[in-house]
Amino acid sequence: MPSNKHKNRGNKINDDTMMPPNKQNTPSQDYEDDEIEEMQDTDFKKFMIRTFRSFQKQILELQKSLLDSENLSRENEILRKNQNETQKLVEQESVIVKRNQNEMKSSIDQMTNTLESLKNRMGEAEERISDLEDRAQENIQSNQRKEEEIRNLKNIVGNLQDTIEKTNIRVLGVPEGMEREKGLEGLFSEILAENFPGLEKDRDILVQEAHRTPNKHDQKRSSPRHVVIKLTTVKNKEKILKCAREKRQITLRGSPIRLTADFSSETLQARREWRDIAQVLREKNCQPRILYPAKLSFVNEGEIRTFHSKQKLKDFVATRPALQKILKDVLHSETQKRGHQYERRERKNTYQ
C-alpha cells in the first residue's frame, strides 16, 4: 500500500510540473491529512521544503505582479499626465493656429485691398499716359502746322522782299572806305564807266538809293560788306546784269568785283542749294540755269525742264534712269545733309 501511494504521489508531482505556475496546487493540497501523518521524517522534510519553495515562488510571483501593477499604475499616471500635457499643447497650438489664421486672413485682406488700390492707380496712370500721348500728338500736329505756317509766311515775306528788291543790284567785293571820296553812287557810276562804257551815257539809268549791308561794319569780318544799288526800273537792272553776264569779268579800279541781283536771304539760300546740282549738270553739258527767283532749268533729252523744288526734281529723276545715274551722288549727299539738319533740330527741341 505505501508503495502505491508513493507512486501516486510521484504521478501527481509530475502532473504538477506540467501545469502553469499560477494553476499549480501547493504540496499541502497534493496530500491528504492521513498521508502526511504516515510520512517519515525524511519525506516530511522534503515535503516541507517543497511546500516552502512553492510558497516562496508564489510570493515572488505575487510581488512581481504587484510591482508590475505598480509600474502599470505609474505608467498610466505618466500617460495620463502626458495626455493632459498633450491636450494642453494641442489647445495652445489650436489657439496659436487660429490666431495665425486670423492674422493671415487679415494680411490677405490687406494685400487684396492693396492690389485693388494698385490696380486703380495703374488704371488712372494709364488714362493719364493716354491723355499725355494724345496731348503730345496734338502738340506734334500743332507744331507741324505752325512750322508749315512759318514756311508759308517766310515764302510770302521772301516773295514780298523779292518784289520790293526787284530793282536792286548787289555789288560784291568793293573794299571798305572806298566810297569816302565819291560815295556809293559815284562808285557805281565808275563801275559802269570802267566795264560798260555804252551804259554810262544812258540817261535812263538812275540810282535811286545806295547803301552797304549790313549797316554796321564788323571788324572781325574779313570780306567787305555788300553794296546795294537801288535803280528806278527793273528794265535798267536787267540791262546791267545782262551786260555783266556777257562780260563775265567785272572790275573796279582793276580789282575784280561781282554784280548780281539782290534777293531776300531765303531766296539766296534757295538759289545756293541748286549750285551743286547745277555744277554736275554743267559738267554733263545739260546747260543748267538758276532762274528767278530760285528755279533750276536744264536741258534733258532735247527739252528744257524747270523745277521749283528738289522734291519735284527727285520725282522726275526717278523716271529717267540716265539722269538718275548722273545726279545719284549729289542727291544722296543732299538727303544726308537734310537728315543731319533734322537730327540737330530734334536734339535742340529735346533739350529745350
Secondary structure per residue as TSV (DSSP state, phi and psi in degrees):
chain	resnum	aa	ss	phi	psi
A	1	M	-	360.0	-49.6
A	2	P	H	-59.1	-37.8
A	3	S	H	-64.7	-36.6
A	4	N	H	-67.0	-36.2
A	5	K	H	-67.2	-39.0
A	6	H	H	-63.9	-38.3
A	7	K	H	-62.4	-42.1
A	8	N	H	-64.1	-39.2
A	9	R	H	-65.0	-39.0
A	10	G	H	-60.9	-39.9
A	11	N	H	-64.4	-39.6
A	12	K	H	-65.8	-39.1
A	13	I	H	-63.7	-42.1
A	14	N	H	-62.5	-37.6
A	15	D	H	-67.2	-33.4
A	16	D	H	-67.4	-36.6
A	17	T	H	-66.8	-22.2
A	18	M	H	-85.0	-12.6
A	19	M	S	-89.0	156.8
A	20	P	-	-69.2	156.8
A	21	P	G	-60.9	-36.0
A	22	N	G	-77.6	-10.9
A	23	K	G	-111.4	-1.2
A	24	Q	-	-74.1	145.8
A	25	N	-	-88.8	150.3
A	26	T	-	-69.4	161.1
A	27	P	H	-60.0	-33.6
A	28	S	H	-67.9	-24.4
A	29	Q	H	-79.6	-23.9
A	30	D	H	-76.2	-22.5
A	31	Y	S	-115.6	148.2
A	32	E	-	-95.1	166.2
A	33	D	H	-60.2	-43.2
A	34	D	H	-65.8	-30.4
A	35	E	H	-71.0	-38.2
A	36	I	H	-64.7	-37.4
A	37	E	H	-66.0	-35.9
A	38	E	H	-76.6	-10.2
A	39	M	-	-68.1	148.3
A	40	Q	-	-81.2	174.8
A	41	D	H	-64.3	-41.4
A	42	T	H	-65.0	-44.3
A	43	D	H	-68.1	-35.3
A	44	F	H	-65.0	-41.7
A	45	K	H	-61.3	-44.6
A	46	K	H	-61.8	-41.0
A	47	F	H	-60.7	-44.7
A	48	M	H	-65.0	-40.1
A	49	I	H	-62.6	-43.4
A	50	R	H	-64.9	-39.8
A	51	T	H	-63.6	-44.9
A	52	F	H	-61.9	-44.1
A	53	R	H	-65.0	-37.9
A	54	S	H	-64.2	-45.3
A	55	F	H	-61.4	-41.5
A	56	Q	H	-62.0	-40.3
A	57	K	H	-66.1	-42.6
A	58	Q	H	-63.7	-39.2
A	59	I	H	-62.5	-44.0
A	60	L	H	-60.7	-41.0
A	61	E	H	-65.5	-40.2
A	62	L	H	-63.1	-43.7
A	63	Q	H	-59.9	-42.7
A	64	K	H	-63.1	-42.9
A	65	S	H	-64.7	-37.2
A	66	L	H	-62.5	-44.4
A	67	L	H	-61.6	-41.5
A	68	D	H	-63.2	-40.2
A	69	S	H	-66.5	-39.4
A	70	E	H	-62.8	-44.5
A	71	N	H	-60.8	-41.7
A	72	L	H	-62.4	-41.8
A	73	S	H	-65.0	-40.9
A	74	R	H	-63.7	-42.9
A	75	E	H	-62.9	-39.0
A	76	N	H	-63.9	-40.1
A	77	E	H	-63.5	-43.8
A	78	I	H	-62.6	-43.8
A	79	L	H	-61.5	-41.8
A	80	R	H	-62.4	-43.8
A	81	K	H	-63.6	-45.5
A	82	N	H	-61.3	-38.2
A	83	Q	H	-62.8	-43.3
A	84	N	H	-63.9	-43.5
A	85	E	H	-63.6	-42.2
A	86	T	H	-62.7	-40.2
A	87	Q	H	-63.4	-42.2
A	88	K	H	-62.5	-44.5
A	89	L	H	-61.5	-41.2
A	90	V	H	-62.7	-42.3
A	91	E	H	-63.2	-43.5
A	92	Q	H	-62.8	-45.2
A	93	E	H	-62.9	-36.8
A	94	S	H	-63.1	-42.1
A	95	V	H	-62.9	-44.7
A	96	I	H	-63.1	-45.5
A	97	V	H	-61.7	-42.1
A	98	K	H	-63.1	-43.2
A	99	R	H	-63.5	-43.3
A	100	N	H	-61.9	-39.3
A	101	Q	H	-61.5	-42.9
A	102	N	H	-63.1	-42.6
A	103	E	H	-63.2	-43.8
A	104	M	H	-62.6	-40.1
A	105	K	H	-63.2	-42.5
A	106	S	H	-63.0	-42.1
A	107	S	H	-63.5	-41.3
A	108	I	H	-63.4	-41.6
A	109	D	H	-62.1	-43.3
A	110	Q	H	-62.4	-44.3
A	111	M	H	-62.2	-38.9
A	112	T	H	-63.5	-44.3
A	113	N	H	-63.1	-40.4
A	114	T	H	-63.6	-42.7
A	115	L	H	-62.9	-41.4
A	116	E	H	-62.3	-41.9
A	117	S	H	-63.1	-42.3
A	118	L	H	-64.3	-40.0
A	119	K	H	-61.8	-42.7
A	120	N	H	-62.5	-43.1
A	121	R	H	-64.3	-41.1
A	122	M	H	-62.3	-39.9
A	123	G	H	-62.7	-43.0
A	124	E	H	-63.9	-41.6
A	125	A	H	-63.5	-41.6
A	126	E	H	-62.7	-39.6
A	127	E	H	-64.1	-41.9
A	128	R	H	-64.3	-42.8
A	129	I	H	-61.3	-42.5
A	130	S	H	-61.9	-42.5
A	131	D	H	-62.8	-42.7
A	132	L	H	-64.2	-40.8
A	133	E	H	-62.7	-41.7
A	134	D	H	-62.9	-43.1
A	135	R	H	-63.9	-41.2
A	136	A	H	-62.2	-41.9
A	137	Q	H	-64.2	-40.1
A	138	E	H	-63.8	-40.3
A	139	N	H	-64.0	-40.8
A	140	I	H	-61.8	-47.3
A	141	Q	H	-63.5	-39.7
A	142	S	H	-64.1	-42.0
A	143	N	H	-64.0	-39.3
A	144	Q	H	-62.9	-42.6
A	145	R	H	-63.5	-40.4
A	146	K	H	-65.0	-42.1
A	147	E	H	-62.1	-39.8
A	148	E	H	-64.5	-41.9
A	149	E	H	-63.4	-40.4
A	150	I	H	-63.2	-43.1
A	151	R	H	-61.7	-42.5
A	152	N	H	-63.2	-42.9
A	153	L	H	-63.4	-40.6
A	154	K	H	-62.1	-41.2
A	155	N	H	-63.2	-41.1
A	156	I	H	-63.9	-45.8
A	157	V	H	-63.1	-41.5
A	158	G	H	-62.0	-42.9
A	159	N	H	-64.1	-40.0
A	160	L	H	-62.8	-43.6
A	161	Q	H	-63.3	-42.2
A	162	D	H	-62.9	-37.4
A	163	T	H	-66.6	-44.4
A	164	I	H	-64.5	-38.4
A	165	E	G	-94.7	16.8
A	166	K	G	-60.9	-30.8
A	167	T	G	-89.5	3.6
A	168	N	E	-88.7	145.4
A	169	I	E	-121.2	134.2
A	170	R	E	-103.6	127.5
A	171	V	E	-108.2	122.2
A	172	L	E	-109.0	138.4
A	173	G	-	98.4	8.4
A	174	V	-	-79.9	118.8
A	175	P	-	-59.5	147.6
A	176	E	T	-64.0	138.2
A	177	G	T	88.6	-10.3
A	178	M	T	-67.2	-22.8
A	179	E	H	-81.0	-0.3
A	180	R	H	-65.2	-32.1
A	181	E	H	-77.1	-52.8
A	182	K	H	-110.6	-12.9
A	183	G	H	84.6	168.4
A	184	L	H	-68.2	-36.5
A	185	E	H	-62.8	-42.2
A	186	G	H	-64.4	-39.3
A	187	L	H	-63.3	-38.8
A	188	F	H	-65.0	-39.9
A	189	S	H	-63.4	-37.8
A	190	E	H	-65.0	-38.3
A	191	I	H	-62.5	-45.7
A	192	L	H	-61.8	-42.6
A	193	A	H	-66.9	-37.8
A	194	E	H	-75.3	-34.0
A	195	N	H	-109.7	-32.2
A	196	F	-	-130.8	77.8
A	197	P	H	-57.7	-32.9
A	198	G	H	-68.0	-31.6
A	199	L	H	-81.3	-19.8
A	200	E	H	-63.5	-33.2
A	201	K	T	-88.6	-3.2
A	202	D	-	-74.8	112.1
A	203	R	T	-76.8	-12.7
A	204	D	T	-73.7	-22.3
A	205	I	-	-81.3	103.9
A	206	L	-	-122.1	138.2
A	207	V	E	-90.2	118.7
A	208	Q	E	-84.0	-36.3
A	209	E	E	-160.2	150.1
A	210	A	E	-145.3	137.0
A	211	H	E	-160.1	162.9
A	212	R	E	-94.5	152.5
A	213	T	E	-135.7	132.4
A	214	P	S	-71.6	170.8
A	215	N	S	-64.7	-40.7
A	216	K	S	-95.4	138.7
A	217	H	-	-86.8	127.2
A	218	D	-	-91.0	118.8
A	219	Q	T	-63.8	-26.6
A	220	K	T	-78.0	-14.1
A	221	R	-	-79.4	126.2
A	222	S	-	-78.6	-37.0
A	223	S	S	-87.0	148.7
A	224	P	-	-71.5	155.7
A	225	R	-	-67.5	152.6
A	226	H	E	-73.6	153.6
A	227	V	E	-108.3	124.9
A	228	V	E	-105.7	122.3
A	229	I	E	-109.9	119.2
A	230	K	E	-100.1	118.2
A	231	L	E	-94.4	174.1
A	232	T	S	-84.3	-29.3
A	233	T	-	-135.0	153.0
A	234	V	H	-68.7	-32.7
A	235	K	H	-59.9	-43.5
A	236	N	H	-66.1	-38.6
A	237	K	H	-61.3	-48.7
A	238	E	H	-62.0	-36.2
A	239	K	H	-63.5	-44.5
A	240	I	H	-66.8	-44.0
A	241	L	H	-66.0	-34.7
A	242	K	H	-63.9	-44.5
A	243	C	H	-63.0	-36.3
A	244	A	H	-66.6	-39.9
A	245	R	H	-65.6	-37.3
A	246	E	H	-70.8	-39.8
A	247	K	H	-78.1	-32.0
A	248	R	-	69.8	-52.5
A	249	Q	-	-98.8	109.1
A	250	I	E	-107.7	136.9
A	251	T	E	-133.3	159.8
A	252	L	E	-134.8	110.2
A	253	R	T	55.5	38.4
A	254	G	T	88.4	-11.8
A	255	S	E	-95.0	137.8
A	256	P	E	-69.3	140.2
A	257	I	E	-137.1	176.6
A	258	R	E	-132.7	143.9
A	259	L	E	-115.2	130.4
A	260	T	E	-147.7	161.4
A	261	A	E	-68.7	150.6
A	262	D	-	-96.9	118.9
A	263	F	-	-121.5	169.5
A	264	S	-	-69.4	163.2
A	265	S	H	-62.3	-36.8
A	266	E	H	-66.0	-41.9
A	267	T	H	-66.9	-40.4
A	268	L	H	-61.4	-40.8
A	269	Q	H	-65.2	-40.5
A	270	A	H	-64.0	-37.6
A	271	R	H	-68.4	-37.9
A	272	R	H	-63.4	-34.8
A	273	E	T	-66.9	-16.1
A	274	W	T	-87.6	-10.2
A	275	R	H	-62.5	-47.1
A	276	D	H	-62.4	-42.6
A	277	I	H	-65.8	-41.8
A	278	A	H	-63.7	-35.3
A	279	Q	H	-65.7	-43.1
A	280	V	H	-64.5	-43.1
A	281	L	H	-65.3	-34.7
A	282	R	H	-64.6	-39.2
A	283	E	H	-65.6	-26.9
A	284	K	T	-94.6	10.3
A	285	N	T	60.3	42.6
A	286	C	-	-95.7	4.5
A	287	Q	-	53.0	57.6
A	288	P	-	-75.8	150.1
A	289	R	E	-143.2	143.2
A	290	I	E	-100.2	109.4
A	291	L	E	-89.6	167.2
A	292	Y	T	-71.5	137.5
A	293	P	T	-86.5	-32.0
A	294	A	T	-153.9	62.8
A	295	K	E	-117.6	146.1
A	296	L	E	-103.0	130.5
A	297	S	E	-128.2	136.1
A	298	F	E	-157.1	166.5
A	299	V	E	-96.3	129.2
A	300	N	E	-138.5	122.5
A	301	E	T	54.1	39.6
A	302	G	T	82.6	0.5
A	303	E	E	-119.1	147.7
A	304	I	E	-86.8	123.1
A	305	R	E	-110.9	138.1
A	306	T	E	-127.8	135.5
A	307	F	E	-132.3	134.5
A	308	H	S	-88.9	-21.9
A	309	S	S	-143.8	161.2
A	310	K	H	-70.8	-29.8
A	311	Q	H	-63.5	-41.0
A	312	K	H	-62.3	-39.2
A	313	L	H	-64.8	-42.6
A	314	K	H	-62.6	-42.9
A	315	D	H	-61.8	-38.8
A	316	F	H	-70.5	-42.4
A	317	V	H	-62.8	-32.7
A	318	A	T	-62.5	-20.9
A	319	T	T	-97.8	-0.8
A	320	R	-	-125.7	94.2
A	321	P	H	-55.1	-41.9
A	322	A	H	-64.2	-44.5
A	323	L	H	-68.8	-34.6
A	324	Q	H	-62.8	-38.4
A	325	K	H	-65.0	-36.6
A	326	I	H	-69.6	-43.4
A	327	L	H	-100.0	8.0
A	328	K	H	-57.7	-51.7
A	329	D	H	-66.5	-45.1
A	330	V	H	-68.6	-37.4
A	331	L	H	-70.0	-35.8
A	332	H	H	-65.1	-42.2
A	333	S	H	-65.3	-35.9
A	334	E	H	-65.0	-40.4
A	335	T	H	-63.4	-43.2
A	336	Q	H	-62.6	-41.2
A	337	K	H	-62.1	-43.5
A	338	R	H	-65.9	-36.3
A	339	G	H	-62.6	-43.0
A	340	H	H	-64.6	-40.1
A	341	Q	H	-63.3	-39.7
A	342	Y	H	-65.5	-42.5
A	343	E	H	-62.5	-41.9
A	344	R	H	-63.5	-39.7
A	345	R	H	-66.9	-39.5
A	346	E	H	-66.2	-41.6
A	347	R	H	-63.6	-38.6
A	348	K	H	-64.0	-43.0
A	349	N	H	-66.2	-35.2
A	350	T	H	-65.4	-45.0
A	351	Y	H	-65.9	-32.4
A	352	Q	-	-71.6	360.0
